[in-house]
């Protein structure tokens, strides 16, 4: 029998992740634990083992950072216990002095741009003037002084040049379309318009160094978004790259001209393509190294050194340093070294045909040695305008190791497969989007993978909603379900979105229904699981972060109350120091232990006993134990 992989090896803190090169290429920064909490470390590029921590967070940890282009400071964002009111911090690598660049209560700040022409400042987006809209400020990294660059009168975002001058703005409209505006003195003029059908997959991304053109993801006149060049003076458009089966998923730009030089397309797997012929040899070399689906995570300013994040189903979170001049590849770190010799199971891309003829790109992981039909966990991604992809997935590996096949289906409304596929989800929450998931289960049964009496559904965010919708709409299909931060009432979801989501409200209304109209409210209530909670027959675990600003605790509270009012048992876990998901490793371990026990009881798989070390540091509260 396959050895049981400890939960702590899958869901504990990683060893080293998030490597980034300093601008001069001489130093590395990365994320690693200090006394069990993730912090930023820095060391020489040729000897990461000589690195030292430069931050000393002792609570929530730091998960992302960037080098300031002065080469002396690191920048990172951090919220308070998951509330997403991020502050931006600067750390002096030499002295380890830390400064909050946005010391304003309740602000939701972000890094908008860094410039080689102004290395001592960072362009920050701040919503302290109006919580709905982010103004742009140039902030001195050394002392935090700031200067207003652009007040936001209601735009969804801006495109700036390297002098932090605003060149373009995106203005959303009530019909869901987006207008891209160009500067004309103190005024704005229309450059181009993305209709509602195009707006979710199309956007302006960056201007070239000369300020003459903007590069866009652009689906006008086609289904999948192409990479285009639009002349700012005339609006003339040139298609640079396109693919008929999937969107452009990533773009590599020239350091000096800012023009695209390579792009990636992801359908079942990610593949890179050169625009500039000089990149052809790099891509060919890296594709031949057996490192999985690679992405460029960081590069030195002279573009000689690249840091590659590699996504392989059987090689978890590996990072490499690529020296383009020497054509050499050096392994920097393994995010989860305890899994190097673990019995990991391969992931297989499959394409499932929906009942109405759509191709659903999906990913299947089966337990090692599995033969014949067995238990299945249908793992539903969030968003819903996101997607599942190939690579190492700790959830897949965990569940497969416990004896379950795992299926992730890119249902309609998933991103990356064209605007028709994405927009096909409008008005279909809890209906055709749910049908796609059911079609995935039916495929697995027909292929001899799944015993139809032993199927669970499990998801977070939209995936949590899908779990609730499936258990109320199809009460006899699933043996149990797990909902993590999933909305139960689409009316309260829309009415309580964070204020800084105001610019995307129109698209939410088009997708879900307008709660301010009779027809829209009727549709929303019809698709809200809270109103039909009494239909649930299968065991359900509901999990909520108390500080979640997107799917508020009231979403889970009202679902639990509705189930209890109908005499339906439920288990309800609350995490007081989390938001829209788990950041603290102790909470991840406590949750997965509870989820594993539920699945073992109702699907018959294996379970690792809950250990004291997994509960000692968690904030988990068991509010209901149904």
C-alpha positions as CSV (number, residue, x, y, z in Angstrom):
1,X,0.0,0.0,0.0
2,X,1.2,3.5,-0.8
3,X,2.7,5.3,2.2
4,X,0.6,8.0,3.7
5,X,2.0,11.5,3.0
6,X,1.8,13.6,6.1
7,X,-0.5,16.6,5.8
8,X,2.3,18.9,7.2
9,X,4.4,18.0,4.2
10,X,1.7,19.2,1.8
11,X,0.1,22.1,3.7
12,X,2.8,23.2,6.1
13,X,5.0,26.2,5.4
14,X,7.2,25.8,2.3
15,X,10.9,25.6,2.7
16,X,11.9,28.3,0.1
17,X,9.7,29.9,-2.5
18,X,9.2,33.2,-4.4
19,X,12.8,33.7,-5.5
20,X,13.5,37.2,-6.9
21,X,16.7,38.7,-8.4
22,X,18.0,42.1,-7.3
23,X,18.2,44.5,-10.2
24,X,22.0,44.1,-10.5
25,X,21.6,40.3,-10.4
26,X,24.0,39.9,-7.5
27,X,21.5,39.1,-4.8
28,X,18.5,36.8,-4.3
29,X,15.4,37.4,-2.2
30,X,13.0,34.6,-1.3
31,X,10.3,33.6,1.2
32,X,11.1,31.1,4.0
33,X,10.0,30.5,7.5
34,X,11.5,32.1,10.6
35,X,10.3,30.4,13.8
36,X,7.4,29.0,11.8
37,X,6.3,32.2,10.2
38,X,7.1,33.1,6.6
39,X,9.5,36.0,6.1
40,X,11.8,37.5,3.4
41,X,15.4,36.4,3.2
42,X,18.2,37.8,1.1
43,X,21.5,36.2,0.1
44,X,24.2,36.2,-2.6
45,X,23.0,34.9,-6.0
46,X,25.7,32.2,-6.0
47,X,25.2,31.0,-2.4
48,X,21.6,31.1,-1.1
49,X,22.6,29.0,1.9
50,X,24.4,32.1,3.2
51,X,21.2,34.1,3.2
52,X,19.7,35.8,6.2
53,X,16.1,37.0,7.0
54,X,15.6,40.7,6.6
55,X,12.0,40.8,8.0
56,X,10.8,39.6,11.4
57,X,7.1,39.1,11.2
58,X,5.8,36.9,13.9
59,X,2.1,36.5,13.2
60,X,0.6,36.3,9.7
61,X,3.7,36.0,7.6
62,X,4.8,37.6,4.3
63,X,3.8,35.8,1.1
64,X,4.9,38.2,-1.7
65,X,7.5,40.8,-2.2
66,X,9.4,42.8,-4.9
67,X,12.8,44.4,-5.2
68,X,12.7,48.2,-5.4
69,X,14.8,49.3,-8.3
70,X,17.2,51.2,-6.1
71,X,18.5,47.7,-5.3
72,X,18.6,48.6,-1.6
73,X,15.0,48.1,-0.5
74,X,12.4,45.3,-0.7
75,X,8.7,46.1,-0.9
76,X,5.9,43.9,0.3
77,X,2.2,44.1,1.1
78,X,0.4,42.8,4.1
79,X,-3.1,43.0,5.5
80,X,-4.5,42.4,9.0
81,X,-5.8,38.8,9.5
82,X,-7.2,38.5,6.0
83,X,-9.2,41.8,5.8
84,X,-7.4,42.7,2.5
85,X,-6.7,46.3,3.6
86,X,-3.2,45.9,2.4
87,X,-0.4,48.2,3.5
88,X,2.8,48.6,1.5
89,X,6.0,48.2,3.5
90,X,9.7,49.0,2.5
91,X,12.6,47.2,4.1
92,X,16.2,48.3,3.9
93,X,18.1,45.2,3.1
94,X,21.3,46.4,4.8
95,X,19.8,47.7,8.1
96,X,16.6,45.7,8.1
97,X,14.7,48.9,9.0
98,X,11.1,48.6,8.0
99,X,8.7,51.5,7.0
100,X,5.0,51.4,6.4
101,X,4.6,53.5,3.2
102,X,0.8,53.7,3.7
103,X,0.2,54.2,7.4
104,X,-3.5,55.0,7.0
105,X,-6.1,53.0,8.9
106,X,-8.5,51.1,6.6
107,X,-6.6,51.8,3.4
108,X,-6.3,49.1,0.7
109,X,-3.0,49.9,-1.0
110,X,-1.1,48.3,-3.8
111,X,2.0,48.7,-5.9
112,X,1.0,50.2,-9.3
113,X,4.4,50.5,-10.9
114,X,8.2,50.7,-10.5
115,X,10.4,52.7,-12.9
116,X,14.1,52.6,-13.8
117,X,13.8,56.4,-14.4
118,X,12.8,57.1,-10.9
119,X,14.4,54.4,-8.7
120,X,13.9,56.1,-5.4
121,X,10.1,56.2,-5.7
122,X,7.3,53.7,-6.1
123,X,3.9,54.4,-7.7
124,X,1.2,53.3,-5.2
125,X,-2.5,52.9,-5.6
126,X,-4.4,54.2,-2.5
127,X,-8.1,54.4,-1.8
128,X,-7.9,56.7,1.3
129,X,-9.7,59.6,-0.4
130,X,-12.6,57.5,-1.7
131,X,-12.8,53.8,-0.6
132,X,-14.3,52.9,-4.0
133,X,-11.5,54.2,-6.2
134,X,-7.7,54.1,-6.0
135,X,-5.7,57.3,-6.7
136,X,-2.1,57.1,-7.8
137,X,0.7,58.5,-5.6
138,X,4.4,58.7,-6.1
139,X,5.9,57.7,-2.8
140,X,9.6,58.1,-1.7
141,X,10.8,54.7,-0.6
142,X,13.3,56.1,1.9
143,X,11.0,58.3,4.0
144,X,7.4,57.6,2.8
145,X,6.7,61.2,1.5
146,X,4.1,61.1,-1.2
147,X,2.9,63.2,-4.1
148,X,-0.5,62.8,-5.9
149,X,0.0,61.8,-9.5
150,X,-3.6,61.1,-10.5
151,X,-6.9,61.4,-8.7
152,X,-9.4,58.7,-9.7
153,X,-12.8,60.0,-10.6
154,X,-14.3,56.6,-11.1
155,X,-11.9,54.7,-13.4
156,X,-11.2,51.0,-13.2
157,X,-7.5,51.5,-13.6
158,X,-4.7,53.4,-15.3
159,X,-1.8,52.7,-17.7
160,X,1.4,54.7,-16.9
161,X,4.8,55.2,-18.6
162,X,8.2,55.0,-16.9
163,X,8.0,58.7,-15.8
164,X,4.9,57.7,-13.8
165,X,2.8,59.8,-16.2
166,X,-0.7,58.5,-16.7
167,X,-1.2,57.8,-20.4
168,X,-4.5,55.8,-20.4
169,X,-7.5,55.1,-18.2
170,X,-10.1,52.4,-18.2
171,X,-13.7,53.6,-17.7
172,X,-16.4,51.0,-16.9
173,X,-20.0,51.5,-18.1
174,X,-23.2,50.4,-16.6
175,X,-23.8,48.0,-19.5
176,X,-20.5,46.1,-18.6
177,X,-18.5,47.6,-21.4
178,X,-15.1,49.3,-20.8
179,X,-13.8,52.4,-22.6
180,X,-10.1,53.0,-22.9
181,X,-9.3,56.7,-22.7
182,X,-6.2,58.6,-23.8
183,X,-4.9,61.8,-22.3
184,X,-5.6,64.9,-24.3
185,X,-4.2,67.8,-22.2
186,X,-6.3,68.0,-19.1
187,X,-9.1,66.0,-20.7
188,X,-9.7,62.4,-21.8
189,X,-10.6,61.1,-25.3
190,X,-11.9,57.7,-26.3
191,X,-9.1,55.5,-27.8
192,X,-11.1,52.3,-28.0
193,X,-14.0,50.5,-26.5
194,X,-14.3,46.9,-25.4
195,X,-18.0,45.8,-25.5
196,X,-19.4,43.8,-22.6
197,X,-18.8,40.6,-24.5
198,X,-15.1,41.5,-24.8
199,X,-14.5,43.4,-21.6
200,X,-13.7,40.4,-19.3
201,X,-11.0,39.1,-21.5
202,X,-9.7,42.4,-23.1
203,X,-7.6,45.1,-21.5
204,X,-4.8,47.6,-22.1
205,X,-1.6,46.4,-20.5
206,X,1.4,48.7,-21.1
207,X,2.7,51.4,-23.3
208,X,6.0,51.2,-25.2
209,X,9.0,53.2,-24.1
210,X,8.4,55.9,-26.8
211,X,4.8,56.4,-25.5
212,X,3.4,55.9,-29.0
213,X,1.6,52.6,-28.6
214,X,-0.3,50.5,-26.1
215,X,-0.2,46.7,-26.0
216,X,-3.5,45.0,-25.3
217,X,-5.1,41.6,-24.7
218,X,-7.8,42.1,-27.3
219,X,-10.7,39.9,-28.3
220,X,-12.5,42.3,-30.6
221,X,-13.5,40.5,-33.8
222,X,-12.4,37.1,-32.6
223,X,-13.2,34.7,-29.7
224,X,-9.8,34.3,-27.9
225,X,-7.9,37.4,-26.8
226,X,-5.0,38.2,-29.1
227,X,-1.9,40.3,-28.3
228,X,-2.3,43.6,-30.2
229,X,-0.5,46.9,-30.7
230,X,-2.8,50.0,-30.8
231,X,-1.3,53.3,-31.9
232,X,-2.3,55.9,-29.3
233,X,-2.5,58.7,-31.8
234,X,-4.8,57.0,-34.3
235,X,-6.2,53.9,-32.7
236,X,-4.8,51.7,-35.5
237,X,-4.5,48.1,-34.4
238,X,-2.0,45.4,-35.4
239,X,-2.3,41.8,-34.2
240,X,1.0,40.6,-32.9
241,X,0.1,37.1,-31.7
242,X,-3.0,35.0,-31.4
243,X,-4.2,31.4,-30.9
244,X,-7.6,30.0,-31.8
245,X,-8.0,27.6,-28.9
246,X,-6.9,29.6,-25.9
247,X,-6.0,33.1,-24.7
248,X,-2.6,34.6,-24.6
249,X,-1.7,33.6,-21.0
250,X,1.6,35.4,-20.4
251,X,3.8,37.9,-22.2
252,X,7.5,38.6,-21.9
253,X,8.5,42.2,-22.7
254,X,11.8,43.8,-23.8
255,X,13.5,45.6,-20.9
256,X,14.2,48.7,-22.9
257,X,11.4,49.1,-25.5
258,X,8.7,47.4,-23.4
259,X,7.5,45.6,-26.6
260,X,6.4,42.0,-26.5
261,X,9.2,39.6,-27.4
262,X,7.6,36.2,-26.4
263,X,4.2,35.0,-25.3
264,X,2.6,31.9,-23.8
265,X,-0.6,30.1,-24.6
266,X,-2.3,27.7,-22.1
267,X,-5.0,25.2,-23.1
268,X,-4.2,21.9,-21.5
269,X,-0.5,22.8,-20.9
270,X,1.4,26.1,-21.2
271,X,3.7,26.6,-24.2
272,X,5.9,29.6,-25.0
273,X,6.4,31.1,-28.4
274,X,9.0,33.6,-29.5
275,X,8.1,36.9,-31.2
276,X,11.7,38.2,-31.3
277,X,13.8,35.4,-33.0
278,X,16.5,36.0,-30.4
279,X,14.3,34.3,-27.8
280,X,13.8,31.2,-29.9
281,X,17.0,29.5,-28.6
282,X,16.1,30.3,-25.0
283,X,12.7,28.8,-25.3
284,X,14.0,25.7,-27.1
285,X,16.6,25.1,-24.5
286,X,14.3,25.5,-21.6
287,X,11.6,23.3,-23.1
288,X,14.2,20.5,-23.5
289,X,15.2,20.5,-19.8
290,X,12.4,18.4,-18.4
291,X,11.5,21.1,-15.8
292,X,7.8,21.2,-16.4
293,X,5.7,24.2,-17.5
294,X,8.0,27.1,-16.8
295,X,7.3,30.8,-16.2
296,X,9.7,33.7,-15.9
297,X,9.4,34.9,-12.3
298,X,12.2,37.5,-12.2
299,X,15.1,38.7,-14.3
300,X,18.2,40.8,-13.8
301,X,18.2,44.3,-15.3
302,X,20.8,43.3,-18.0
303,X,18.5,40.4,-18.8
304,X,21.3,37.8,-18.5
305,X,19.8,36.0,-15.5
306,X,16.3,34.6,-15.3
307,X,14.6,33.0,-12.4
308,X,12.1,30.3,-13.5
309,X,9.2,29.0,-11.6
310,X,8.5,25.5,-12.8
311,X,5.1,23.7,-12.6
312,X,5.3,19.9,-12.8
313,X,2.8,17.5,-11.4
314,X,5.5,15.4,-9.8
315,X,8.2,18.0,-9.0
316,X,6.7,20.4,-6.5
317,X,7.5,24.1,-6.7
318,X,11.0,23.9,-8.1
319,X,12.9,27.1,-9.0
320,X,15.9,27.5,-11.3
321,X,18.4,30.2,-12.2
322,X,18.9,30.4,-15.9
323,X,22.1,32.1,-17.2
324,X,21.3,33.1,-20.8
325,X,24.9,33.9,-21.7
326,X,26.3,30.5,-20.5
327,X,23.1,28.6,-21.4
328,X,23.1,27.0,-18.0
329,X,20.5,26.0,-15.5
330,X,21.0,25.8,-11.8
331,X,18.4,24.5,-9.3
332,X,17.8,27.1,-6.6
333,X,15.3,25.4,-4.3
334,X,12.5,22.9,-3.8
335,X,9.5,24.5,-2.1
336,X,8.5,21.2,-0.4
337,X,11.7,19.2,0.0
338,X,9.9,16.5,2.1
339,X,8.0,15.5,-1.0
340,X,11.1,14.8,-3.1
341,X,10.7,11.0,-2.5
342,X,7.0,11.0,-1.7
343,X,4.6,8.7,-3.7
344,X,3.1,11.5,-5.9
345,X,0.5,10.7,-8.5
346,X,0.6,12.0,-12.1
347,X,-2.0,14.5,-13.3
348,X,-3.6,13.9,-16.7
349,X,-5.2,16.6,-18.8
350,X,-8.5,15.4,-20.3
351,X,-11.1,17.2,-22.4
352,X,-14.7,16.4,-21.5
353,X,-17.6,17.2,-23.8
354,X,-20.5,19.0,-22.1
355,X,-24.1,18.0,-22.8
356,X,-24.5,21.0,-25.0
357,X,-21.3,20.5,-26.9
358,X,-18.6,22.6,-25.1
359,X,-15.1,21.3,-24.6
360,X,-14.3,21.3,-20.9
361,X,-10.5,21.2,-20.3
362,X,-10.1,19.2,-17.1
363,X,-7.4,17.5,-15.0
364,X,-7.6,14.1,-13.4
365,X,-5.3,12.6,-10.7
366,X,-5.9,9.0,-9.7
367,X,-4.4,7.1,-6.7
368,X,-1.3,5.2,-7.5
369,X,-2.2,1.7,-8.6
370,X,-5.9,2.5,-8.9
371,X,-7.9,0.0,-10.9
372,X,-11.6,0.1,-11.6
373,X,-14.2,2.5,-10.2
374,X,-13.5,4.1,-6.9
375,X,-14.3,7.2,-4.9
376,X,-14.0,10.6,-6.6
377,X,-13.6,14.2,-5.2
378,X,-14.8,16.8,-7.7
379,X,-12.6,19.8,-6.8
380,X,-14.1,23.1,-8.1
381,X,-12.0,26.2,-8.6
382,X,-13.0,29.7,-7.5
383,X,-13.5,32.9,-9.4
384,X,-15.5,31.8,-11.3
385,X,-13.5,33.8,-13.9
386,X,-10.3,31.8,-13.1
387,X,-9.2,28.4,-14.3
388,X,-7.5,25.1,-13.2
389,X,-4.2,24.3,-14.8
390,X,-1.6,21.6,-15.1
391,X,1.1,21.3,-12.4
392,X,1.7,20.4,-8.8
393,X,-1.5,20.7,-6.9
394,X,-1.3,19.8,-3.2
395,X,-5.0,19.2,-3.0
396,X,-4.9,16.7,-5.8
397,X,-1.9,14.9,-4.3
398,X,-3.4,14.9,-0.8
399,X,-6.7,13.5,-1.9
400,X,-5.2,10.9,-4.4
401,X,-2.9,9.7,-1.6
402,X,-5.9,9.2,0.6
403,X,-7.4,6.9,-2.0
404,X,-9.6,9.2,-4.1
405,X,-9.5,10.1,-7.8
406,X,-9.6,13.9,-8.1
407,X,-11.2,15.7,-11.0
408,X,-11.0,19.5,-11.7
409,X,-13.3,20.7,-14.5
410,X,-12.9,24.1,-16.2
411,X,-16.7,24.7,-16.4
412,X,-18.2,27.4,-18.6
413,X,-17.3,30.9,-17.2
414,X,-13.7,29.7,-16.6
415,X,-11.1,32.1,-18.0
416,X,-8.6,31.4,-20.8
417,X,-10.7,29.6,-23.3
418,X,-12.2,32.5,-25.2
419,X,-15.0,35.1,-24.6
420,X,-17.8,32.9,-25.7
421,X,-16.9,30.2,-23.2
422,X,-16.5,32.7,-20.4
423,X,-19.7,34.6,-21.1
424,X,-21.6,31.4,-21.4
425,X,-21.7,31.4,-17.6
426,X,-23.8,34.6,-17.4
427,X,-27.1,33.8,-15.7
428,X,-26.0,30.2,-15.3
429,X,-24.7,30.0,-11.7
430,X,-26.3,26.9,-10.2
431,X,-27.6,25.8,-13.7
432,X,-25.4,25.1,-16.7
433,X,-22.3,25.8,-14.8
434,X,-23.5,23.1,-12.4
435,X,-24.4,20.9,-15.4
436,X,-20.8,21.1,-16.6
437,X,-19.7,19.7,-13.2
438,X,-22.3,16.9,-13.4
439,X,-21.1,16.1,-16.9
440,X,-17.6,15.7,-15.5
441,X,-18.8,13.2,-12.9
442,X,-20.8,11.4,-15.6
443,X,-17.7,11.2,-17.7
444,X,-15.7,9.7,-14.8
445,X,-18.4,7.1,-14.2
446,X,-18.6,6.2,-17.9
447,X,-14.8,5.8,-18.1
448,X,-14.8,3.3,-15.2
449,X,-13.0,5.7,-12.9
450,X,-15.8,6.5,-10.4
451,X,-18.3,4.6,-8.3
452,X,-21.4,6.9,-8.6
453,X,-22.3,6.2,-4.9
454,X,-18.9,7.6,-3.7
455,X,-18.6,11.1,-5.1
456,X,-17.8,14.3,-3.0
457,X,-17.8,17.9,-4.1
458,X,-15.3,20.3,-2.6
459,X,-14.5,24.0,-3.4
460,X,-13.6,27.4,-2.2
461,X,-15.1,30.8,-3.1
462,X,-17.1,30.2,-6.3
463,X,-16.2,26.5,-5.7
464,X,-17.9,26.8,-2.3
465,X,-21.0,28.2,-3.9
466,X,-20.9,25.4,-6.4
467,X,-20.8,22.9,-3.5
468,X,-23.9,24.4,-1.9
469,X,-25.7,24.7,-5.2
470,X,-24.9,21.1,-6.1
471,X,-26.1,19.7,-2.8
472,X,-29.4,21.6,-3.0
473,X,-30.0,21.1,-6.7
474,X,-28.8,17.5,-6.9
475,X,-29.2,16.1,-3.4
476,X,-28.7,12.5,-4.4
477,X,-25.6,12.8,-6.5
478,X,-22.9,13.6,-3.9
479,X,-22.1,11.6,-0.8
480,X,-20.8,14.7,1.0
481,X,-19.6,18.3,0.4
482,X,-17.0,20.8,1.6
483,X,-17.7,24.5,1.2
484,X,-14.9,27.0,2.0
485,X,-15.8,30.7,2.0
486,X,-18.6,30.1,-0.5
487,X,-21.5,32.6,-1.0
488,X,-25.0,31.2,-0.1
489,X,-27.1,34.2,-0.9
490,X,-26.3,36.0,-4.2
491,X,-28.3,39.1,-3.2
492,X,-26.2,39.7,-0.1
493,X,-23.1,38.8,-2.0
494,X,-23.6,41.6,-4.5
495,X,-24.8,44.1,-1.9
496,X,-21.8,43.6,0.3
497,X,-18.9,43.5,-2.1
498,X,-15.8,45.5,-1.0
499,X,-16.1,49.2,-2.0
500,X,-13.1,49.0,-4.2
501,X,-14.9,46.4,-6.4
502,X,-17.3,49.2,-7.5
503,X,-15.8,49.3,-11.0
504,X,-16.7,45.6,-11.6
505,X,-20.2,45.8,-10.2
506,X,-21.8,45.9,-13.7
507,X,-20.1,42.7,-14.7
508,X,-21.3,41.0,-11.5
509,X,-24.8,42.1,-12.2
510,X,-24.7,40.8,-15.8
511,X,-23.4,37.4,-14.5
512,X,-25.7,37.0,-11.5
513,X,-28.7,39.3,-12.0
514,X,-29.6,42.7,-10.9
515,X,-31.0,42.7,-7.3
516,X,-32.5,46.2,-7.9
517,X,-34.9,44.8,-10.5
518,X,-37.8,42.4,-10.0
519,X,-36.6,40.0,-12.7
520,X,-33.0,40.1,-11.5
521,X,-33.9,39.6,-7.8
522,X,-36.2,36.7,-8.8
523,X,-33.2,35.1,-10.7
524,X,-30.8,35.7,-7.8
525,X,-33.1,34.2,-5.2
526,X,-33.8,31.2,-7.4
527,X,-30.0,30.5,-7.7
528,X,-29.2,31.1,-4.0
529,X,-28.7,27.9,-2.0
530,X,-29.8,29.5,1.3
531,X,-33.5,29.5,0.1
532,X,-33.5,25.7,-0.5
533,X,-31.2,24.6,2.3
534,X,-33.8,22.0,3.3
535,X,-33.1,19.9,0.2
536,X,-29.6,19.0,1.4
537,X,-29.4,15.3,2.4
538,X,-25.6,14.8,2.4
539,X,-23.1,15.7,5.1
540,X,-21.7,19.2,4.7
541,X,-18.7,21.0,6.1
542,X,-18.9,24.8,5.9
543,X,-15.7,26.8,6.5
544,X,-15.4,30.6,6.9
545,X,-12.7,33.2,7.5
546,X,-14.2,35.8,9.9
547,X,-12.4,38.7,8.2
548,X,-13.3,37.8,4.6
549,X,-14.3,41.1,2.8
550,X,-15.4,39.3,-0.4
551,X,-17.6,36.5,0.9
552,X,-18.5,37.8,4.3
553,X,-19.2,35.6,7.4
554,X,-22.9,36.4,7.0
555,X,-22.9,34.2,3.9
556,X,-22.0,31.1,5.9
557,X,-23.9,32.1,9.0
558,X,-27.2,32.4,7.1
559,X,-26.7,29.1,5.4
560,X,-26.0,27.3,8.7
561,X,-29.1,29.0,10.2
562,X,-31.2,27.9,7.2
563,X,-30.0,24.3,7.4
564,X,-30.7,24.2,11.2
565,X,-34.2,25.7,10.6
566,X,-34.9,22.8,8.3
567,X,-33.5,20.2,10.6
568,X,-30.4,19.5,8.4
569,X,-27.2,18.9,10.3
570,X,-24.0,20.8,9.4
571,X,-20.5,21.1,10.6
572,X,-19.3,24.8,10.7
573,X,-15.7,25.9,11.2
574,X,-14.8,29.5,11.8
575,X,-11.2,31.0,11.6
576,X,-11.1,34.4,13.4
577,X,-7.7,35.3,11.9
578,X,-8.3,34.4,8.3
579,X,-10.1,36.1,5.3
580,X,-10.8,34.7,1.9
581,X,-8.8,31.5,2.4
582,X,-5.9,30.3,4.6
583,X,-2.6,32.1,5.1
584,X,-1.4,30.6,8.4
585,X,-0.1,27.1,8.1
586,X,-1.6,26.0,11.4
587,X,-5.0,26.8,10.1
588,X,-4.5,25.0,6.8
589,X,-3.4,21.9,8.8
590,X,-6.4,22.0,11.2
591,X,-8.8,22.5,8.3
592,X,-7.4,19.7,6.1
593,X,-7.4,17.3,9.1
594,X,-11.2,18.0,9.6
595,X,-11.9,17.7,5.9
596,X,-9.9,14.5,5.6
597,X,-11.9,12.9,8.5
598,X,-15.2,13.8,6.8
599,X,-14.2,12.4,3.5
600,X,-13.0,9.2,5.1
601,X,-16.3,8.7,6.9
602,X,-18.4,9.1,3.8
603,X,-16.2,8.0,0.9
604,X,-14.2,5.3,2.7
605,X,-10.7,6.6,2.1
606,X,-7.7,6.8,4.4
607,X,-7.1,9.4,7.0
608,X,-4.1,10.5,9.0
609,X,-5.0,11.0,12.7
610,X,-5.3,14.6,13.8
611,X,-2.1,15.4,15.7
612,X,-1.7,17.8,18.6
613,X,0.9,19.8,16.7
614,X,-1.8,20.6,14.1
615,X,-4.2,22.1,16.6
616,X,-1.8,23.8,19.0
617,X,-1.5,27.0,17.0
618,X,-4.7,27.1,15.1
619,X,-7.5,29.6,15.7
620,X,-10.1,27.2,14.4
621,X,-13.5,27.3,16.2
622,X,-16.0,24.5,15.7
623,X,-19.3,26.4,15.9
624,X,-21.4,23.4,14.8
625,X,-20.6,19.7,14.8
626,X,-23.4,18.1,12.8
